[in-house]
């Protein structure tokens, strides 16, 4: 699994190419620690890559850049642009159902996502 830092982002754009799902997490968060093995084992099957961005420090600019209020939060990117997001739930985090929704978002493909975003 790839690891990203603030230097891998320019604003809300990810500098890494292709489809990537990034889990923003903090080492002090018990829900992140519980979810990370599930996320790492998600096996995207070549449709997209998995990555983590450790935002443990309050001063990390990615908190504000992505408006993250709770961790873990997953943001899916295609060619650097975010197109899907799932924020953790306070007192719970994320689970396998959220990963199923992530897989579904990637399966729709960029054309279908663009049409839906345009309201077609």
Backbone as CSV, one residue per row, in Angstrom:
resi,resn,N_x,N_y,N_z,CA_x,CA_y,CA_z,C_x,C_y,C_z
1,UNK,0.847,-1.163,0.000,0.000,0.000,0.000,0.901,1.237,0.000
2,UNK,0.520,2.199,-0.822,1.290,3.435,-0.916,1.022,4.327,0.294
3,UNK,1.984,5.204,0.580,1.812,6.182,1.645,2.044,7.564,1.055
4,UNK,1.088,8.462,1.297,1.186,9.821,0.784,1.349,10.802,1.929
5,UNK,1.962,11.940,1.606,2.114,13.029,2.566,1.611,14.309,1.899
6,UNK,1.713,15.407,2.592,1.231,16.677,2.027,1.911,17.001,0.706
7,UNK,3.138,16.558,0.519,3.865,16.858,-0.720,3.287,16.121,-1.930
8,UNK,2.412,15.155,-1.713,1.788,14.422,-2.811,0.499,15.082,-3.297
9,UNK,0.157,16.221,-2.709,-1.064,16.929,-3.076,-0.741,18.369,-3.455
10,UNK,-1.463,18.874,-4.445,-1.428,20.290,-4.794,-2.871,20.751,-4.678
11,UNK,-3.169,21.460,-3.589,-4.565,21.757,-3.279,-5.280,20.442,-3.054
12,UNK,-6.437,20.271,-3.686,-7.180,19.014,-3.538,-6.807,17.997,-4.612
13,UNK,-5.813,18.308,-5.425,-5.375,17.392,-6.474,-4.260,16.497,-5.956
14,UNK,-4.339,15.217,-6.291,-3.306,14.244,-5.953,-2.328,14.183,-7.106
15,UNK,-1.042,14.217,-6.821,-0.049,14.211,-7.896,0.174,12.822,-8.488
16,UNK,-0.280,11.786,-7.824,-0.123,10.425,-8.340,-1.139,10.180,-9.457
17,UNK,-0.734,9.524,-10.532,-1.651,9.274,-11.648,-2.577,8.082,-11.384
18,UNK,-3.608,7.977,-12.203,-4.486,6.816,-12.175,-5.481,6.834,-11.036
19,UNK,-6.233,5.747,-10.910,-7.241,5.642,-9.852,-6.620,5.214,-8.527
20,UNK,-6.864,6.016,-7.482,-6.280,5.767,-6.160,-7.322,6.073,-5.087
21,UNK,-7.440,5.198,-4.114,-8.272,5.445,-2.938,-7.332,5.748,-1.774
22,UNK,-7.487,6.932,-1.191,-6.619,7.363,-0.090,-7.417,7.375,1.209
23,UNK,-6.903,6.672,2.202,-7.500,6.673,3.535,-6.708,7.657,4.387
24,UNK,-7.356,8.767,4.757,-6.746,9.739,5.653,-6.970,9.241,7.074
25,UNK,-5.885,9.111,7.836,-5.990,8.551,9.184,-5.022,9.222,10.130
26,UNK,-5.190,8.918,11.412,-4.304,9.436,12.453,-3.926,8.280,13.373
27,UNK,-2.668,8.229,13.739,-2.186,7.125,14.568,-2.828,7.115,15.951
28,UNK,-3.277,8.264,16.442,-3.888,8.340,17.767,-5.355,7.907,17.757
29,UNK,-5.918,7.656,16.597,-7.341,7.327,16.458,-7.561,5.810,16.546
30,UNK,-8.298,5.337,17.565,-8.522,3.891,17.672,-9.359,3.336,16.510
31,UNK,-10.255,4.142,15.956,-11.076,3.682,14.838,-10.238,3.539,13.568
32,UNK,-9.228,4.391,13.417,-8.290,4.267,12.294,-7.469,2.986,12.433
33,UNK,-6.988,2.739,13.648,-6.197,1.517,13.882,-7.034,0.269,13.623
34,UNK,-8.306,0.302,13.989,-9.192,-0.844,13.730,-9.492,-1.014,12.251
35,UNK,-9.655,0.092,11.532,-10.058,0.042,10.128,-8.889,-0.233,9.181
36,UNK,-7.696,0.182,9.529,-6.556,0.060,8.610,-6.341,-1.361,8.087
37,UNK,-6.375,-2.421,8.896,-6.195,-3.766,8.337,-7.302,-4.137,7.338
38,UNK,-8.522,-3.693,7.593,-9.638,-3.952,6.664,-9.395,-3.223,5.354
39,UNK,-8.978,-1.965,5.443,-8.688,-1.180,4.242,-7.532,-1.804,3.462
40,UNK,-6.474,-2.185,4.157,-5.293,-2.763,3.502,-5.616,-4.076,2.800
41,UNK,-6.583,-4.817,3.323,-6.955,-6.111,2.744,-8.063,-6.002,1.700
42,UNK,-8.432,-4.792,1.321,-9.575,-4.576,0.418,-9.393,-5.195,-0.962
43,UNK,-8.175,-5.448,-1.377,-7.890,-6.087,-2.671,-8.725,-5.499,-3.806
44,UNK,-8.328,-4.339,-4.302,-9.101,-3.693,-5.360,-9.071,-4.419,-6.700
45,UNK,-8.248,-5.423,-6.844,-8.247,-6.221,-8.070,-7.817,-5.477,-9.320
46,UNK,-6.922,-4.530,-9.188,-6.389,-3.836,-10.347,-7.217,-2.647,-10.799
47,UNK,-8.411,-2.474,-10.259,-9.247,-1.344,-10.679,-8.722,-0.028,-10.123
48,UNK,-8.084,-0.080,-8.968,-7.535,1.111,-8.348,-6.481,0.686,-7.327
49,UNK,-5.688,1.657,-6.883,-4.656,1.396,-5.886,-5.122,1.932,-4.538
50,UNK,-4.560,1.381,-3.484,-4.847,1.836,-2.134,-3.664,2.620,-1.588
51,UNK,-3.970,3.660,-0.814,-2.918,4.462,-0.192,-3.440,5.016,1.127
52,UNK,-2.511,5.390,1.994,-2.867,6.049,3.242,-2.142,7.385,3.311
53,UNK,-2.770,8.320,4.013,-2.152,9.610,4.295,-2.292,9.828,5.795
54,UNK,-1.177,9.797,6.490,-1.170,9.975,7.942,-1.253,11.472,8.249
55,UNK,-2.367,11.869,8.857,-2.562,13.279,9.203,-2.657,13.424,10.727
56,UNK,-1.837,12.667,11.426,-1.871,12.635,12.889,-1.653,14.005,13.527
57,UNK,-0.803,14.798,12.935,-0.507,16.119,13.496,-1.625,17.099,13.158
58,UNK,-2.102,17.824,14.168,-3.153,18.820,13.949,-2.721,19.890,12.957
59,UNK,-1.427,20.135,12.860,-0.917,21.160,11.963,-0.846,20.703,10.500
60,UNK,-1.137,19.439,10.237,-1.092,18.940,8.860,-2.148,19.674,8.028
61,UNK,-1.723,20.299,6.954,-2.613,21.121,6.127,-3.705,20.316,5.421
62,UNK,-3.558,18.990,5.321,-4.573,18.183,4.633,-5.899,18.163,5.397
63,UNK,-5.881,18.390,6.718,-7.133,18.490,7.473,-8.007,19.581,6.859
64,UNK,-7.409,20.748,6.672,-8.163,21.892,6.141,-8.401,21.764,4.640
65,UNK,-7.397,21.351,3.903,-7.524,21.238,2.452,-8.717,20.385,2.062
66,UNK,-8.902,19.259,2.750,-9.991,18.344,2.418,-11.185,18.469,3.366
67,UNK,-11.145,19.446,4.266,-12.257,19.637,5.184,-12.531,18.413,6.043
68,UNK,-11.476,17.751,6.452,-11.626,16.530,7.242,-11.927,16.902,8.690
69,UNK,-13.039,16.411,9.172,-13.428,16.663,10.551,-13.348,15.405,11.406
70,UNK,-13.282,14.256,10.742,-13.218,12.983,11.463,-12.377,12.004,10.654
71,UNK,-11.628,11.185,11.352,-10.849,10.136,10.690,-11.330,8.792,11.214
72,UNK,-11.232,7.744,10.408,-10.728,7.742,9.048,-11.730,8.343,8.061
73,UNK,-11.182,8.891,7.000,-11.954,9.386,5.860,-11.283,8.846,4.606
74,UNK,-12.076,8.345,3.679,-11.543,7.847,2.406,-11.944,8.817,1.301
75,UNK,-10.974,9.175,0.458,-11.238,9.989,-0.725,-10.700,9.210,-1.920
76,UNK,-11.544,9.053,-2.941,-11.140,8.362,-4.166,-10.763,9.402,-5.220
77,UNK,-9.655,9.150,-5.887,-9.130,10.053,-6.911,-9.006,9.313,-8.233
78,UNK,-9.251,10.024,-9.307,-8.974,9.493,-10.639,-8.204,10.562,-11.383
79,UNK,-7.003,10.200,-11.824,-6.103,11.140,-12.489,-5.949,12.421,-11.689
80,UNK,-5.805,12.264,-10.384,-5.534,13.384,-9.503,-6.737,14.113,-8.951
81,UNK,-7.900,13.895,-9.526,-9.095,14.622,-9.087,-9.958,13.770,-8.156
82,UNK,-10.398,14.349,-7.039,-11.293,13.595,-6.159,-12.672,13.442,-6.801
83,UNK,-13.279,12.247,-6.669,-14.613,12.051,-7.232,-15.571,11.352,-6.275
84,UNK,-15.060,10.846,-5.167,-15.895,10.137,-4.198,-15.269,10.286,-2.824
85,UNK,-16.119,10.314,-1.797,-15.605,10.496,-0.442,-16.538,9.818,0.553
86,UNK,-15.938,9.271,1.605,-16.709,8.708,2.711,-16.013,9.097,4.000
87,UNK,-16.703,9.883,4.810,-16.183,10.288,6.109,-16.562,9.241,7.144
88,UNK,-15.662,9.033,8.099,-15.961,8.125,9.187,-17.112,8.658,10.033
89,UNK,-17.701,7.786,10.795,-18.793,8.145,11.687,-18.222,8.254,13.100
90,UNK,-18.532,9.351,13.780,-18.046,9.566,15.141,-18.392,8.392,16.045
91,UNK,-17.406,7.913,16.786,-17.616,6.805,17.697,-17.710,5.453,17.017
92,UNK,-17.487,5.412,15.694,-17.597,4.149,14.952,-16.495,3.997,13.904
93,UNK,-16.255,5.003,13.090,-15.261,4.910,12.026,-15.870,4.488,10.707
94,UNK,-15.215,3.564,10.023,-15.653,3.018,8.738,-15.632,1.500,8.824
95,UNK,-16.292,0.837,7.851,-16.277,-0.620,7.849,-16.338,-1.169,6.426
96,UNK,-16.531,-2.468,6.313,-16.542,-3.159,5.019,-17.624,-2.608,4.087
97,UNK,-18.741,-2.164,4.621,-19.798,-1.594,3.759,-19.304,-0.353,3.033
98,UNK,-18.466,0.414,3.705,-17.902,1.605,3.082,-16.931,1.224,1.963
99,UNK,-16.212,0.135,2.163,-15.316,-0.348,1.106,-16.111,-0.871,-0.088
100,UNK,-17.256,-1.487,0.162,-18.124,-1.941,-0.927,-18.609,-0.737,-1.741
101,UNK,-18.953,0.348,-1.059,-19.380,1.565,-1.749,-18.226,2.155,-2.558
102,UNK,-17.016,2.072,-2.021,-15.831,2.544,-2.743,-15.623,1.728,-4.019
103,UNK,-15.680,0.408,-3.906,-15.526,-0.452,-5.085,-16.571,-0.111,-6.141
104,UNK,-17.802,0.091,-5.708,-18.887,0.425,-6.620,-18.618,1.750,-7.341
105,UNK,-18.091,2.732,-6.618,-17.779,4.025,-7.225,-16.733,3.874,-8.326
106,UNK,-15.725,3.048,-8.105,-14.699,2.837,-9.123,-15.236,2.025,-10.293
107,UNK,-16.151,1.097,-10.045,-16.701,0.262,-11.116,-17.554,1.055,-12.094
108,UNK,-18.123,2.168,-11.659,-18.992,2.962,-12.520,-18.237,3.591,-13.671
109,UNK,-16.958,3.787,-13.519,-16.152,4.343,-14.590,-16.276,5.851,-14.674
110,UNK,-15.263,6.508,-15.254,-15.236,7.975,-15.275,-16.363,8.604,-16.081
111,UNK,-16.782,8.004,-17.183,-17.833,8.589,-18.000,-19.155,8.611,-17.252
112,UNK,-19.522,7.512,-16.640,-20.771,7.442,-15.897,-20.749,8.390,-14.701
113,UNK,-19.602,8.489,-14.023,-19.497,9.410,-12.897,-19.654,10.841,-13.354
114,UNK,-19.029,11.195,-14.484,-19.121,12.554,-15.010,-20.551,12.906,-15.386
115,UNK,-21.269,11.958,-15.975,-22.677,12.196,-16.327,-23.518,12.431,-15.092
116,UNK,-23.287,11.615,-14.067,-24.074,11.759,-12.838,-23.769,13.098,-12.170
117,UNK,-22.511,13.511,-12.178,-22.124,14.792,-11.574,-22.749,15.966,-12.326
118,UNK,-22.938,15.796,-13.624,-23.544,16.856,-14.448,-25.054,16.854,-14.365
119,UNK,-25.623,15.879,-13.657,-27.073,15.817,-13.486,-27.802,15.155,-14.626
120,UNK,-27.091,14.393,-15.434,-27.736,13.694,-16.556,-28.361,12.389,-16.100
